[in-house]
Amino acid sequence: MSERGDLIDQANDRAAHDTASCVATARARAAAIPVGTPGDCDLCGEWFGRLVDGNCARCRDKYRLP
């Protein structure tokens, strides 16, 4: 193989490694998202399809809840 092919192969290997690393990071972050349940929000009382610890996304943002 020529030197040029070796550089291209190295670049492709590096790109594949970086992509795999980013995908693994994204999957880990997605797995850390808490599971939600439907119901009435404890703070505002409105019904939402996804509550985390009894609070809707709007109230979690407004009151800076986790």
N, C-alpha and C positions, 0 to 999 in steps of 0.2 A: 504494500500500500504506500501511497505517497504521503508526504508530510501533511498535505492539505486534508486528505481523508482522515488522518488521525485527529486533526484539530476538529473536524466536523463531528467525528464520532465522540470526541470528548465533550463537545458542546451539546450534542444530543443526550449524552449520558447525564450531564449536569442539569439540563432542562428537565429530564425525566425525574431526576432526584428531587429537584426543587418543587416540581409539580406534586410529587408524592408527599413531600413534606407539608405543602400547603393544604392538600386534601386531608391529611391526617389531623392537622391543626383544626380545620373546619369541622371535621367529624367529632373531635373531642369537645369543641365548644358547643356543638349542637346537642351532644349527649348531656351536657351540663345544664341545658335549659330545663327549668322545672316543668313538670307535667301540670296541666291546668284541668279544671273541672268546670262544667257549666253551672250557673246559678246566679243568685242575687249578690251584688257586691256589698260587703259589710260596711263600707264607708258611704257610698252614694245611694245604695238601695236599688239600683237599676240591674236588670237581668243582662248577663253577658254569656257568651258561649265558652269563654275561657277565663277562669279566675285562678290566681295563684295566691295561696294562703288566704283565700276568701276575698281578695281585692282584684278589681279590674285593672287593666293596663292604664287607663286614664288616671285613676286614683293613685296607682303605684308611681306614675310619672309626677303627678301633682304634688304628692307628699314625699317623694323621693324614697319610696320603699323598695326593698330588694325584689 
